[in-house]
Amino acid sequence: MSAVQLQFLFACLDFPGRDTVTVWEIAAKLGYTSQHVLDHVDDGRLMAINSALKMSRRNLRVPIDEYRRWVLSLLTTQDRRKFLEELPDATLREVVREGMAILARRTARPDSDAILFPSTTATKSPNAVGGISAISGTRG
């Protein structure tokens, strides 16, 4: 597994061990139609390489690092809610599970919030779900 793969936020959205992926594989993974992914390619939001032997047909392959960049851009824009809502149920559950695991690891380290948000303090909330701490205070 490469260093970039280890840094990818959600493993369930990744393609481990791959150098490139097809538009159709991306569509299946994210619950999109292949046309929706092609629209992103045509609009320049997702870069793909055409490996077709005939110019009359497209055989698009997306480099894995470009796919990861594109997914992260979808997760960090104002449209992230729409992106998450469009994921297949099983994939969304896996994203939530991975997110909860990240939060659990963060709360297991008492100084993690101080590192991430220096002027924020972590306190246990009686309403915390599954032992997850609530954050109180202000960010400087």
The first five atom37 places (N, CA, C, CB, O) and aatype in JSON, in Angstrom:
{
  "aatype": [12, 15, 0, 19, 5, 10, 5, 13, 10, 13, 0, 4, 10, 3, 13, 14, 7, 1, 3, 16, 19, 16, 19, 17, 6, 9, 0, 0, 11, 10, 7, 18, 16, 15, 5, 8, 19, 10, 3, 8, 19, 3, 3, 7, 1, 10, 12, 0, 9, 2, 15, 0, 10, 11, 12, 15, 1, 1, 2, 10, 1, 19, 14, 9, 3, 6, 18, 1, 1, 17, 19, 10, 15, 10, 10, 16, 16, 5, 3, 1, 1, 11, 13, 10, 6, 6, 10, 14, 3, 0, 16, 10, 1, 6, 19, 19, 1, 6, 7, 12, 0, 9, 10, 0, 1, 1, 16, 0, 1, 14, 3, 15, 3, 0, 9, 10, 13, 14, 15, 16, 16, 0, 16, 11, 15, 14, 2, 0, 19, 7, 7, 9, 15, 0, 9, 15, 7, 16, 1, 7],
  "atom_mask": [
    [1, 1, 1, 1, 1],
    [1, 1, 1, 1, 1],
    [1, 1, 1, 1, 1],
    [1, 1, 1, 1, 1],
    [1, 1, 1, 1, 1],
    [1, 1, 1, 1, 1],
    [1, 1, 1, 1, 1],
    [1, 1, 1, 1, 1],
    [1, 1, 1, 1, 1],
    [1, 1, 1, 1, 1],
    [1, 1, 1, 1, 1],
    [1, 1, 1, 1, 1],
    [1, 1, 1, 1, 1],
    [1, 1, 1, 1, 1],
    [1, 1, 1, 1, 1],
    [1, 1, 1, 1, 1],
    [1, 1, 1, 0, 1],
    [1, 1, 1, 1, 1],
    [1, 1, 1, 1, 1],
    [1, 1, 1, 1, 1],
    [1, 1, 1, 1, 1],
    [1, 1, 1, 1, 1],
    [1, 1, 1, 1, 1],
    [1, 1, 1, 1, 1],
    [1, 1, 1, 1, 1],
    [1, 1, 1, 1, 1],
    [1, 1, 1, 1, 1],
    [1, 1, 1, 1, 1],
    [1, 1, 1, 1, 1],
    [1, 1, 1, 1, 1],
    [1, 1, 1, 0, 1],
    [1, 1, 1, 1, 1],
    [1, 1, 1, 1, 1],
    [1, 1, 1, 1, 1],
    [1, 1, 1, 1, 1],
    [1, 1, 1, 1, 1],
    [1, 1, 1, 1, 1],
    [1, 1, 1, 1, 1],
    [1, 1, 1, 1, 1],
    [1, 1, 1, 1, 1],
    [1, 1, 1, 1, 1],
    [1, 1, 1, 1, 1],
    [1, 1, 1, 1, 1],
    [1, 1, 1, 0, 1],
    [1, 1, 1, 1, 1],
    [1, 1, 1, 1, 1],
    [1, 1, 1, 1, 1],
    [1, 1, 1, 1, 1],
    [1, 1, 1, 1, 1],
    [1, 1, 1, 1, 1],
    [1, 1, 1, 1, 1],
    [1, 1, 1, 1, 1],
    [1, 1, 1, 1, 1],
    [1, 1, 1, 1, 1],
    [1, 1, 1, 1, 1],
    [1, 1, 1, 1, 1],
    [1, 1, 1, 1, 1],
    [1, 1, 1, 1, 1],
    [1, 1, 1, 1, 1],
    [1, 1, 1, 1, 1],
    [1, 1, 1, 1, 1],
    [1, 1, 1, 1, 1],
    [1, 1, 1, 1, 1],
    [1, 1, 1, 1, 1],
    [1, 1, 1, 1, 1],
    [1, 1, 1, 1, 1],
    [1, 1, 1, 1, 1],
    [1, 1, 1, 1, 1],
    [1, 1, 1, 1, 1],
    [1, 1, 1, 1, 1],
    [1, 1, 1, 1, 1],
    [1, 1, 1, 1, 1],
    [1, 1, 1, 1, 1],
    [1, 1, 1, 1, 1],
    [1, 1, 1, 1, 1],
    [1, 1, 1, 1, 1],
    [1, 1, 1, 1, 1],
    [1, 1, 1, 1, 1],
    [1, 1, 1, 1, 1],
    [1, 1, 1, 1, 1],
    [1, 1, 1, 1, 1],
    [1, 1, 1, 1, 1],
    [1, 1, 1, 1, 1],
    [1, 1, 1, 1, 1],
    [1, 1, 1, 1, 1],
    [1, 1, 1, 1, 1],
    [1, 1, 1, 1, 1],
    [1, 1, 1, 1, 1],
    [1, 1, 1, 1, 1],
    [1, 1, 1, 1, 1],
    [1, 1, 1, 1, 1],
    [1, 1, 1, 1, 1],
    [1, 1, 1, 1, 1],
    [1, 1, 1, 1, 1],
    [1, 1, 1, 1, 1],
    [1, 1, 1, 1, 1],
    [1, 1, 1, 1, 1],
    [1, 1, 1, 1, 1],
    [1, 1, 1, 0, 1],
    [1, 1, 1, 1, 1],
    [1, 1, 1, 1, 1],
    [1, 1, 1, 1, 1],
    [1, 1, 1, 1, 1],
    [1, 1, 1, 1, 1],
    [1, 1, 1, 1, 1],
    [1, 1, 1, 1, 1],
    [1, 1, 1, 1, 1],
    [1, 1, 1, 1, 1],
    [1, 1, 1, 1, 1],
    [1, 1, 1, 1, 1],
    [1, 1, 1, 1, 1],
    [1, 1, 1, 1, 1],
    [1, 1, 1, 1, 1],
    [1, 1, 1, 1, 1],
    [1, 1, 1, 1, 1],
    [1, 1, 1, 1, 1],
    [1, 1, 1, 1, 1],
    [1, 1, 1, 1, 1],
    [1, 1, 1, 1, 1],
    [1, 1, 1, 1, 1],
    [1, 1, 1, 1, 1],
    [1, 1, 1, 1, 1],
    [1, 1, 1, 1, 1],
    [1, 1, 1, 1, 1],
    [1, 1, 1, 1, 1],
    [1, 1, 1, 1, 1],
    [1, 1, 1, 1, 1],
    [1, 1, 1, 1, 1],
    [1, 1, 1, 1, 1],
    [1, 1, 1, 0, 1],
    [1, 1, 1, 0, 1],
    [1, 1, 1, 1, 1],
    [1, 1, 1, 1, 1],
    [1, 1, 1, 1, 1],
    [1, 1, 1, 1, 1],
    [1, 1, 1, 1, 1],
    [1, 1, 1, 0, 1],
    [1, 1, 1, 1, 1],
    [1, 1, 1, 1, 1],
    [1, 1, 1, 0, 1]
  ],
  "atom_positions": [
    [[0.84, -1.18, 0.0], [0.0, 0.0, 0.0], [0.9, 1.25, 0.0], [-0.96, -0.01, 1.23], [1.83, 1.35, 0.79]],
    [[0.59, 2.18, -0.89], [1.43, 3.38, -1.02], [1.14, 4.38, 0.09], [1.2, 4.03, -2.39], [0.13, 4.27, 0.79]],
    [[2.04, 5.35, 0.24], [1.87, 6.39, 1.26], [0.62, 7.22, 0.96], [3.1, 7.3, 1.32], [-0.08, 7.62, 1.89]],
    [[0.34, 7.47, -0.32], [-0.85, 8.24, -0.68], [-2.1, 7.46, -0.28], [-0.87, 8.56, -2.2], [-3.06, 8.04, 0.23]],
    [[-2.1, 6.16, -0.52], [-3.24, 5.33, -0.16], [-3.46, 5.32, 1.35], [-3.04, 3.91, -0.68], [-4.6, 5.34, 1.81]],
    [[-2.39, 5.29, 2.12], [-2.52, 5.3, 3.56], [-3.11, 6.61, 4.06], [-1.17, 5.04, 4.22], [-3.75, 6.65, 5.11]],
    [[-2.89, 7.7, 3.32], [-3.38, 9.0, 3.71], [-4.8, 9.26, 3.22], [-2.46, 10.06, 3.2], [-5.42, 10.22, 3.66]],
    [[-5.34, 8.43, 2.32], [-6.67, 8.65, 1.78], [-7.68, 8.52, 2.9], [-6.99, 7.67, 0.63], [-7.64, 7.55, 3.67]],
    [[-8.57, 9.48, 3.0], [-9.45, 9.62, 4.14], [-10.32, 8.39, 4.41], [-10.33, 10.8, 3.95], [-10.34, 7.89, 5.54]],
    [[-11.01, 7.89, 3.41], [-11.92, 6.77, 3.61], [-11.51, 5.6, 2.71], [-13.37, 7.18, 3.32], [-11.63, 5.67, 1.49]],
    [[-11.04, 4.55, 3.33], [-10.58, 3.38, 2.57], [-11.7, 2.76, 1.74], [-10.01, 2.33, 3.51], [-11.44, 2.2, 0.68]],
    [[-12.94, 2.87, 2.21], [-14.05, 2.26, 1.48], [-14.31, 2.95, 0.13], [-15.31, 2.31, 2.32], [-14.97, 2.38, -0.73]],
    [[-13.78, 4.15, -0.05], [-13.94, 4.85, -1.32], [-12.74, 4.65, -2.23], [-14.16, 6.33, -1.07], [-12.72, 5.16, -3.35]],
    [[-11.74, 3.92, -1.76], [-10.49, 3.76, -2.49], [-10.5, 2.49, -3.32], [-9.31, 3.75, -1.52], [-11.39, 1.65, -3.21]],
    [[-9.48, 2.36, -4.15], [-9.24, 1.18, -4.97], [-7.83, 0.69, -4.63], [-9.4, 1.49, -6.51], [-6.88, 1.03, -5.34]],
    [[-7.67, -0.1, -3.57], [-6.33, -0.53, -3.13], [-5.56, -1.27, -4.22], [-6.46, -1.42, -1.91], [-6.1, -2.12, -4.93]],
    [[-4.29, -0.93, -4.32], [-3.4, -1.62, -5.25], [-3.56, -1.25, -6.7], [0.0, 0.0, 0.0], [-2.94, -1.87, -7.56]],
    [[-4.38, -0.26, -7.01], [-4.64, 0.11, -8.39], [-3.86, 1.35, -8.77], [-6.13, 0.33, -8.62], [-3.64, 2.24, -7.94]],
    [[-3.43, 1.42, -10.03], [-2.78, 2.61, -10.57], [-3.78, 3.48, -11.32], [-1.62, 2.21, -11.5], [-3.67, 4.71, -11.32]],
    [[-4.74, 2.84, -11.97], [-5.81, 3.55, -12.68], [-7.13, 2.83, -12.44], [-5.49, 3.65, -14.2], [-7.16, 1.66, -12.06]],
    [[-8.21, 3.56, -12.67], [-9.56, 2.98, -12.58], [-10.37, 3.5, -13.77], [-10.25, 3.34, -11.22], [-10.07, 4.55, -14.33]],
    [[-11.39, 2.75, -14.13], [-12.23, 3.18, -15.24], [-13.36, 4.06, -14.72], [-12.8, 1.97, -16.0], [-13.69, 4.06, -13.53]],
    [[-13.93, 4.8, -15.64], [-15.08, 5.64, -15.31], [-16.21, 4.76, -14.77], [-15.56, 6.43, -16.56], [-16.93, 5.17, -13.85]],
    [[-16.37, 3.58, -15.33], [-17.45, 2.68, -14.91], [-17.21, 2.13, -13.51], [-17.6, 1.53, -15.91], [-18.16, 1.94, -12.75]],
    [[-15.97, 1.86, -13.17], [-15.65, 1.41, -11.8], [-15.94, 2.52, -10.79], [-14.16, 0.97, -11.71], [-16.48, 2.26, -9.71]],
    [[-15.58, 3.74, -11.14], [-15.86, 4.88, -10.26], [-17.35, 5.03, -10.06], [-15.25, 6.18, -10.83], [-17.82, 5.22, -8.94]],
    [[-18.11, 4.96, -11.15], [-19.56, 5.09, -11.08], [-20.17, 4.03, -10.17], [-20.18, 5.0, -12.48], [-21.04, 4.33, -9.35]],
    [[-19.71, 2.8, -10.31], [-20.23, 1.71, -9.48], [-19.88, 1.92, -8.02], [-19.69, 0.36, -9.96], [-20.72, 1.69, -7.14]],
    [[-18.65, 2.35, -7.73], [-18.21, 2.54, -6.34], [-19.01, 3.64, -5.66], [-16.7, 2.88, -6.31], [-19.36, 3.52, -4.49]],
    [[-19.29, 4.73, -6.4], [-19.94, 5.9, -5.79], [-21.44, 5.95, -6.0], [-19.33, 7.15, -6.34], [-22.1, 6.87, -5.52]],
    [[-21.99, 4.98, -6.72], [-23.44, 4.97, -6.94], [-23.88, 5.99, -7.98], [0.0, 0.0, 0.0], [-25.05, 6.39, -7.99]],
    [[-22.98, 6.41, -8.83], [-23.29, 7.35, -9.91], [-23.57, 6.57, -11.18], [-22.13, 8.35, -10.12], [-23.28, 5.38, -11.28]],
    [[-24.13, 7.26, -12.16], [-24.18, 6.68, -13.5], [-22.82, 6.97, -14.15], [-25.37, 7.27, -14.36], [-22.12, 7.9, -13.75]],
    [[-22.47, 6.16, -15.13], [-21.2, 6.43, -15.82], [-21.27, 7.78, -16.53], [-20.88, 5.3, -16.84], [-20.25, 8.46, -16.67]],
    [[-22.45, 8.18, -16.97], [-22.61, 9.49, -17.63], [-22.3, 10.63, -16.66], [-24.03, 9.64, -18.19], [-21.7, 11.63, -17.06]],
    [[-22.69, 10.49, -15.4], [-22.4, 11.52, -14.4], [-20.89, 11.68, -14.23], [-23.06, 11.16, -13.04], [-20.39, 12.81, -14.16]],
    [[-20.16, 10.58, -14.17], [-18.71, 10.64, -14.05], [-18.11, 11.21, -15.33], [-18.11, 9.24, -13.74], [-17.19, 12.02, -15.28]],
    [[-18.63, 10.8, -16.49], [-18.16, 11.35, -17.76], [-18.37, 12.86, -17.84], [-18.88, 10.66, -18.93], [-17.54, 13.57, -18.39]],
    [[-19.47, 13.34, -17.28], [-19.72, 14.79, -17.25], [-18.63, 15.5, -16.47], [-21.1, 15.09, -16.62], [-18.19, 16.58, -16.87]],
    [[-18.18, 14.91, -15.37], [-17.08, 15.49, -14.58], [-15.78, 15.5, -15.4], [-16.88, 14.7, -13.26], [-15.0, 16.45, -15.32]],
    [[-15.57, 14.45, -16.19], [-14.38, 14.4, -17.06], [-14.5, 15.49, -18.12], [-14.23, 12.99, -17.72], [-13.56, 16.25, -18.35]],
    [[-15.65, 15.56, -18.78], [-15.85, 16.52, -19.86], [-15.77, 17.96, -19.37], [-17.19, 16.29, -20.53], [-15.33, 18.85, -20.1]],
    [[-16.2, 18.2, -18.13], [-16.15, 19.55, -17.54], [-14.76, 19.9, -17.0], [-17.16, 19.67, -16.43], [-14.53, 21.04, -16.59]],
    [[-13.84, 18.93, -17.0], [-12.49, 19.18, -16.52], [-12.32, 19.05, -15.02], [0.0, 0.0, 0.0], [-11.26, 19.38, -14.49]],
    [[-13.35, 18.57, -14.32], [-13.24, 18.4, -12.88], [-12.52, 17.11, -12.51], [-14.62, 18.42, -12.24], [-11.98, 16.98, -11.41]],
    [[-12.5, 16.14, -13.44], [-11.83, 14.86, -13.24], [-11.01, 14.56, -14.49], [-12.86, 13.71, -12.93], [-11.57, 14.5, -15.59]],
    [[-9.72, 14.37, -14.33], [-8.85, 14.1, -15.47], [-8.82, 12.61, -15.77], [-7.43, 14.62, -15.19], [-8.69, 11.78, -14.87]],
    [[-8.94, 12.29, -17.04], [-8.89, 10.89, -17.47], [-8.03, 10.78, -18.71], [-10.32, 10.34, -17.73], [-7.87, 11.74, -19.46]],
    [[-7.48, 9.6, -18.93], [-6.64, 9.32, -20.08], [-7.42, 8.4, -21.01], [-5.27, 8.66, -19.65], [-7.96, 7.38, -20.58]],
    [[-7.48, 8.77, -22.28], [-8.17, 7.95, -23.26], [-7.19, 6.94, -23.83], [-8.8, 8.82, -24.38], [-6.24, 7.32, -24.53]],
    [[-7.41, 5.67, -23.55], [-6.51, 4.63, -24.05], [-7.13, 3.84, -25.19], [-6.13, 3.68, -22.91], [-6.72, 2.72, -25.49]],
    [[-8.14, 4.42, -25.83], [-8.8, 3.74, -26.94], [-7.89, 3.64, -28.15], [-10.1, 4.48, -27.32], [-7.11, 4.56, -28.43]],
    [[-7.98, 2.54, -28.86], [-7.2, 2.36, -30.08], [-7.85, 3.07, -31.27], [-7.04, 0.88, -30.38], [-7.16, 3.46, -32.21]],
    [[-9.16, 3.23, -31.22], [-9.89, 3.93, -32.28], [-10.36, 5.27, -31.74], [-11.09, 3.09, -32.79], [-10.85, 5.36, -30.61]],
    [[-10.21, 6.29, -32.53], [-10.6, 7.63, -32.09], [-12.11, 7.78, -31.96], [-10.06, 8.66, -33.06], [-12.58, 8.72, -31.31]],
    [[-12.88, 6.9, -32.57], [-14.33, 7.01, -32.53], [-14.91, 6.51, -31.2], [-14.93, 6.24, -33.68], [-16.11, 6.63, -30.97]],
    [[-14.07, 5.96, -30.35], [-14.55, 5.38, -29.09], [-13.64, 5.82, -27.96], [-14.61, 3.82, -29.18], [-12.42, 5.92, -28.13]],
    [[-14.22, 6.09, -26.79], [-13.4, 6.47, -25.65], [-13.25, 5.29, -24.71], [-14.02, 7.68, -24.9], [-14.21, 4.57, -24.42]],
    [[-12.04, 5.1, -24.24], [-11.74, 4.1, -23.21], [-10.98, 4.86, -22.13], [-10.91, 2.86, -23.79], [-9.75, 4.89, -22.13]],
    [[-11.72, 5.46, -21.22], [-11.13, 6.38, -20.25], [-10.64, 5.66, -19.01], [-12.12, 7.44, -19.87], [-11.35, 4.84, -18.42]],
    [[-9.42, 6.0, -18.62], [-8.83, 5.49, -17.38], [-8.43, 6.7, -16.56], [-7.59, 4.55, -17.67], [-7.87, 7.67, -17.08]],
    [[-8.71, 6.64, -15.28], [-8.41, 7.74, -14.37], [-7.26, 7.3, -13.46], [-9.67, 8.15, -13.52], [-7.36, 6.29, -12.77]],
    [[-6.15, 8.06, -13.47], [-5.06, 7.73, -12.55], [-5.58, 7.77, -11.1], [-3.87, 8.72, -12.72], [-6.36, 8.64, -10.74]],
    [[-5.14, 6.83, -10.29], [-5.67, 6.69, -8.93], [-5.46, 7.96, -8.1], [-5.01, 5.5, -8.24], [-6.33, 8.33, -7.31]],
    [[-4.33, 8.63, -8.26], [-4.1, 9.86, -7.51], [-5.08, 10.96, -7.93], [-2.66, 10.35, -7.7], [-5.5, 11.77, -7.1]],
    [[-5.44, 10.99, -9.21], [-6.44, 11.96, -9.69], [-7.82, 11.62, -9.12], [-6.48, 11.97, -11.25], [-8.56, 12.51, -8.71]],
    [[-8.16, 10.33, -9.1], [-9.43, 9.91, -8.5], [-9.5, 10.35, -7.04], [-9.61, 8.37, -8.61], [-10.51, 10.89, -6.6]],
    [[-8.43, 10.12, -6.29], [-8.41, 10.49, -4.87], [-8.53, 12.0, -4.7], [-7.12, 9.99, -4.2], [-9.24, 12.47, -3.81]],
    [[-7.85, 12.77, -5.53], [-7.94, 14.23, -5.48], [-9.38, 14.68, -5.73], [-6.99, 14.88, -6.52], [-9.91, 15.55, -5.05]],
    [[-10.0, 14.06, -6.72], [-11.38, 14.4, -7.1], [-12.36, 14.07, -5.97], [-11.77, 13.65, -8.38], [-13.22, 14.89, -5.64]],
    [[-12.23, 12.88, -5.37], [-13.11, 12.51, -4.26], [-12.92, 13.47, -3.09], [-12.83, 11.05, -3.81], [-13.9, 13.92, -2.5]],
    [[-11.67, 13.79, -2.75], [-11.43, 14.74, -1.66], [-12.02, 16.1, -1.97], [-9.93, 14.86, -1.38], [-12.51, 16.79, -1.07]],
    [[-11.97, 16.51, -3.25], [-12.57, 17.8, -3.6], [-14.09, 17.73, -3.44], [-12.21, 18.19, -5.06], [-14.71, 18.72, -3.04]],
    [[-14.69, 16.59, -3.73], [-16.14, 16.44, -3.54], [-16.51, 16.47, -2.05], [-16.63, 15.12, -4.17], [-17.58, 16.95, -1.68]],
    [[-15.62, 15.97, -1.2], [-15.87, 15.94, 0.24], [-15.61, 17.28, 0.92], [-15.02, 14.87, 0.89], [-16.04, 17.48, 2.06]],
    [[-14.92, 18.19, 0.25], [-14.54, 19.44, 0.9], [-15.2, 20.67, 0.27], [-13.05, 19.6, 0.86], [-14.84, 21.8, 0.61]],
    [[-16.14, 20.46, -0.64], [-16.84, 21.59, -1.23], [-18.2, 21.75, -0.57], [-17.0, 21.42, -2.75], [-18.59, 20.94, 0.27]],
    [[-18.91, 22.78, -0.95], [-20.25, 23.01, -0.4], [-21.22, 21.9, -0.78], [-20.8, 24.35, -0.87], [-22.25, 21.72, -0.13]],
    [[-20.9, 21.16, -1.83], [-21.78, 20.08, -2.3], [-21.5, 18.74, -1.63], [-21.65, 19.92, -3.78], [-21.98, 17.71, -2.09]],
    [[-20.72, 18.74, -0.53], [-20.35, 17.47, 0.1], [-21.57, 16.7, 0.61], [-19.39, 17.72, 1.26], [-21.58, 15.47, 0.57]],
    [[-22.6, 17.41, 1.07], [-23.81, 16.73, 1.53], [-24.46, 15.96, 0.38], [-24.82, 17.74, 2.14], [-24.89, 14.82, 0.56]],
    [[-24.53, 16.59, -0.79], [-25.11, 15.93, -1.96], [-24.28, 14.7, -2.32], [-25.18, 16.91, -3.16], [-24.84, 13.64, -2.62]],
    [[-22.94, 14.83, -2.29], [-22.05, 13.71, -2.6], [-22.34, 12.55, -1.65], [-20.57, 14.14, -2.49], [-22.49, 11.41, -2.09]],
    [[-22.41, 12.82, -0.36], [-22.66, 11.77, 0.63], [-24.05, 11.16, 0.46], [-22.51, 12.32, 2.04], [-24.21, 9.95, 0.59]],
    [[-25.04, 11.99, 0.17], [-26.41, 11.48, -0.02], [-26.52, 10.57, -1.23], [-27.38, 12.64, -0.16], [-27.38, 9.69, -1.27]],
    [[-25.67, 10.77, -2.23], [-25.73, 9.97, -3.45], [-24.96, 8.65, -3.35], [-25.19, 10.76, -4.6], [-25.09, 7.79, -4.22]],
    [[-24.17, 8.47, -2.29], [-23.43, 7.22, -2.12], [-24.41, 6.07, -1.89], [-22.43, 7.32, -0.95], [-25.46, 6.27, -1.28]],
    [[-24.08, 4.88, -2.37], [-24.92, 3.71, -2.06], [-24.95, 3.51, -0.54], [-24.37, 2.42, -2.78], [-23.99, 3.84, 0.16]],
    [[-26.06, 2.96, -0.04], [-26.24, 2.78, 1.41], [-25.06, 2.05, 2.06], [-27.52, 2.01, 1.69], [-24.57, 2.48, 3.1]],
    [[-24.61, 0.97, 1.45], [-23.52, 0.18, 2.05], [-22.23, 1.01, 2.13], [-23.26, -1.11, 1.23], [-21.5, 0.93, 3.12]],
    [[-21.95, 1.8, 1.1], [-20.75, 2.64, 1.1], [-20.87, 3.75, 2.13], [-20.51, 3.23, -0.29], [-19.9, 4.04, 2.84]],
    [[-22.04, 4.36, 2.22], [-22.25, 5.42, 3.22], [-22.1, 4.87, 4.64], [-23.65, 6.05, 3.04], [-21.51, 5.53, 5.49]],
    [[-22.62, 3.67, 4.89], [-22.45, 3.06, 6.21], [-20.96, 2.85, 6.53], [-23.2, 1.7, 6.28], [-20.52, 3.05, 7.66]],
    [[-20.2, 2.44, 5.51], [-18.77, 2.23, 5.7], [-18.05, 3.56, 5.97], [-18.16, 1.52, 4.47], [-17.15, 3.62, 6.81]],
    [[-18.44, 4.61, 5.27], [-17.87, 5.94, 5.51], [-18.15, 6.37, 6.95], [-18.44, 6.99, 4.51], [-17.26, 6.88, 7.63]],
    [[-19.38, 6.17, 7.41], [-19.75, 6.53, 8.79], [-18.94, 5.7, 9.78], [-21.27, 6.31, 9.02], [-18.43, 6.23, 10.77]],
    [[-18.82, 4.39, 9.52], [-18.04, 3.52, 10.41], [-16.59, 3.99, 10.49], [-18.1, 2.06, 9.92], [-16.02, 4.07, 11.58]],
    [[-16.0, 4.31, 9.34], [-14.62, 4.78, 9.34], [-14.49, 6.13, 10.05], [-14.09, 4.88, 7.9], [-13.51, 6.37, 10.75]],
    [[-15.47, 7.0, 9.86], [-15.45, 8.29, 10.56], [-15.56, 8.13, 12.07], [0.0, 0.0, 0.0], [-14.87, 8.82, 12.81]],
    [[-16.41, 7.23, 12.51], [-16.55, 6.97, 13.95], [-15.25, 6.37, 14.52], [-17.74, 6.01, 14.22], [-14.87, 6.68, 15.64]],
    [[-14.58, 5.53, 13.74], [-13.3, 4.96, 14.2], [-12.25, 6.07, 14.35], [-12.8, 3.88, 13.2], [-11.46, 6.05, 15.29]],
    [[-12.26, 7.03, 13.43], [-11.33, 8.16, 13.54], [-11.62, 8.95, 14.81], [-11.44, 9.08, 12.3], [-10.7, 9.32, 15.54]],
    [[-12.9, 9.23, 15.07], [-13.27, 9.96, 16.29], [-12.91, 9.19, 17.55], [-14.77, 10.27, 16.29], [-12.45, 9.77, 18.53]],
    [[-13.12, 7.88, 17.52], [-12.79, 7.06, 18.7], [-11.29, 7.09, 18.98], [-13.26, 5.61, 18.49], [-10.88, 7.19, 20.14]],
    [[-10.47, 7.01, 17.92], [-9.02, 7.09, 18.12], [-8.62, 8.47, 18.64], [-8.28, 6.79, 16.8], [-7.74, 8.59, 19.49]],
    [[-9.28, 9.5, 18.14], [-8.96, 10.85, 18.57], [-9.3, 11.05, 20.05], [-9.71, 11.88, 17.7], [-8.53, 11.67, 20.78]],
    [[-10.43, 10.53, 20.5], [-10.82, 10.71, 21.89], [-10.04, 9.8, 22.82], [-12.31, 10.45, 22.05], [-10.01, 10.03, 24.03]],
    [[-9.4, 8.76, 22.27], [-8.57, 7.88, 23.1], [-7.26, 8.56, 23.48], [-8.29, 6.57, 22.37], [-6.6, 8.14, 24.43]],
    [[-6.88, 9.6, 22.75], [-5.67, 10.37, 23.05], [-6.11, 11.67, 23.74], [-4.82, 10.67, 21.75], [-6.67, 12.54, 23.07]],
    [[-5.88, 11.81, 25.03], [-6.4, 12.96, 25.77], [-5.93, 14.31, 25.24], [-6.02, 12.84, 27.19], [-6.64, 15.31, 25.39]],
    [[-4.77, 14.36, 24.63], [-4.26, 15.65, 24.17], [-4.54, 15.89, 22.69], [-2.78, 15.74, 24.43], [-4.05, 16.87, 22.14]],
    [[-5.3, 15.02, 22.02], [-5.5, 15.15, 20.58], [-6.27, 16.41, 20.22], [-6.24, 13.95, 20.05], [-5.94, 17.06, 19.22]],
    [[-7.27, 16.79, 21.01], [-8.01, 18.0, 20.7], [-7.15, 19.24, 20.91], [-9.28, 18.09, 21.56], [-7.29, 20.22, 20.19]],
    [[-6.27, 19.18, 21.88], [-5.38, 20.31, 22.12], [-4.41, 20.49, 20.95], [-4.6, 20.11, 23.43], [-4.03, 21.61, 20.62]],
    [[-4.03, 19.38, 20.33], [-3.13, 19.45, 19.18], [-3.88, 20.0, 17.97], [-2.54, 18.07, 18.86], [-3.37, 20.87, 17.27]],
    [[-5.1, 19.5, 17.74], [-5.86, 19.91, 16.57], [-6.45, 21.31, 16.73], [-6.96, 18.92, 16.3], [-6.43, 22.1, 15.78]],
    [[-6.96, 21.62, 17.92], [-7.59, 22.91, 18.18], [-7.03, 23.47, 19.48], [-9.14, 22.77, 18.25], [-7.63, 23.26, 20.53]],
    [[-5.9, 24.16, 19.43], [-5.19, 24.58, 20.64], [-6.04, 25.36, 21.65], [-4.02, 25.41, 20.26], [-5.82, 25.21, 22.85]],
    [[-6.99, 26.17, 21.2], [-7.77, 26.94, 22.17], [-9.11, 26.29, 22.48], [-7.99, 28.34, 21.64], [-10.0, 26.95, 23.02]],
    [[-9.25, 25.02, 22.15], [-10.49, 24.28, 22.42], [-10.2, 23.22, 23.46], [-11.06, 23.64, 21.11], [-9.15, 22.59, 23.45]],
    [[-11.14, 23.02, 24.36], [-10.96, 21.97, 25.36], [-11.97, 20.87, 25.13], [-11.1, 22.53, 26.79], [-13.09, 21.13, 24.69]],
    [[-11.58, 19.65, 25.41], [-12.48, 18.51, 25.26], [-13.08, 18.18, 26.62], [-11.74, 17.27, 24.66], [-12.37, 18.09, 27.62]],
    [[-14.39, 18.01, 26.64], [-15.06, 17.63, 27.87], [-16.01, 16.49, 27.58], [-15.82, 18.82, 28.48], [-16.54, 16.38, 26.48]],
    [[-16.21, 15.64, 28.56], [-17.18, 14.56, 28.42], [-18.58, 15.15, 28.53], [-16.96, 13.46, 29.48], [-18.87, 15.91, 29.45]],
    [[-19.41, 14.78, 27.61], [-20.78, 15.23, 27.63], [-21.67, 14.1, 28.1], [-21.23, 15.74, 26.25], [-21.48, 12.96, 27.67]],
    [[-22.64, 14.37, 28.97], [-23.54, 13.29, 29.38], [-24.37, 12.79, 28.2], [-24.47, 13.76, 30.51], [-24.91, 11.68, 28.25]],
    [[-24.47, 13.59, 27.16], [-25.24, 13.2, 25.98], [-24.37, 12.61, 24.88], [-26.0, 14.38, 25.44], [-24.85, 12.37, 23.78]],
    [[-23.09, 12.37, 25.18], [-22.18, 11.84, 24.17], [-22.63, 10.44, 23.76], [-20.73, 11.8, 24.71], [-23.04, 9.63, 24.59]],
    [[-22.55, 10.18, 22.47], [-22.96, 8.88, 21.93], [-21.74, 7.99, 21.8], [-23.69, 9.04, 20.57], [-20.74, 8.41, 21.22]],
    [[-21.82, 6.8, 22.31], [-20.75, 5.83, 22.16], [-19.42, 6.26, 22.74], [0.0, 0.0, 0.0], [-18.37, 5.85, 22.26]],
    [[-19.46, 7.09, 23.78], [-18.22, 7.5, 24.42], [-17.48, 8.6, 23.69], [0.0, 0.0, 0.0], [-16.35, 8.92, 24.05]],
    [[-18.09, 9.2, 22.67], [-17.45, 10.28, 21.93], [-17.61, 11.56, 22.72], [-18.05, 10.42, 20.51], [-18.7, 11.89, 23.17]],
    [[-16.53, 12.28, 22.87], [-16.54, 13.53, 23.64], [-17.17, 14.65, 22.85], [-15.12, 13.93, 24.05], [-17.09, 14.7, 21.62]],
    [[-17.81, 15.55, 23.56], [-18.3, 16.78, 22.95], [-17.22, 17.82, 23.1], [-19.65, 17.25, 23.6], [-16.49, 17.82, 24.09]],
    [[-17.12, 18.69, 22.13], [-16.11, 19.75, 22.17], [-16.78, 21.04, 22.64], [-15.45, 19.95, 20.76], [-17.84, 21.42, 22.15]],
    [[-16.14, 21.7, 23.6], [-16.66, 22.97, 24.06], [-15.54, 23.98, 24.0], [-17.25, 22.86, 25.48], [-14.36, 23.62, 23.94]],
    [[-15.9, 25.23, 24.02], [-14.88, 26.28, 23.96], [-14.93, 26.98, 22.62], [0.0, 0.0, 0.0], [-15.77, 26.68, 21.77]],
    [[-14.01, 27.9, 22.44], [-13.97, 28.64, 21.18], [-12.64, 28.41, 20.51], [-14.22, 30.14, 21.4], [-11.63, 28.12, 21.16]],
    [[-12.65, 28.56, 19.22], [-11.42, 28.44, 18.45], [-10.83, 29.82, 18.28], [-11.67, 27.76, 17.07], [-11.52, 30.79, 17.99]],
    [[-9.5, 29.88, 18.48], [-8.84, 31.17, 18.42], [-8.47, 31.58, 17.11], [0.0, 0.0, 0.0], [-7.91, 32.66, 16.94]]
  ]
}
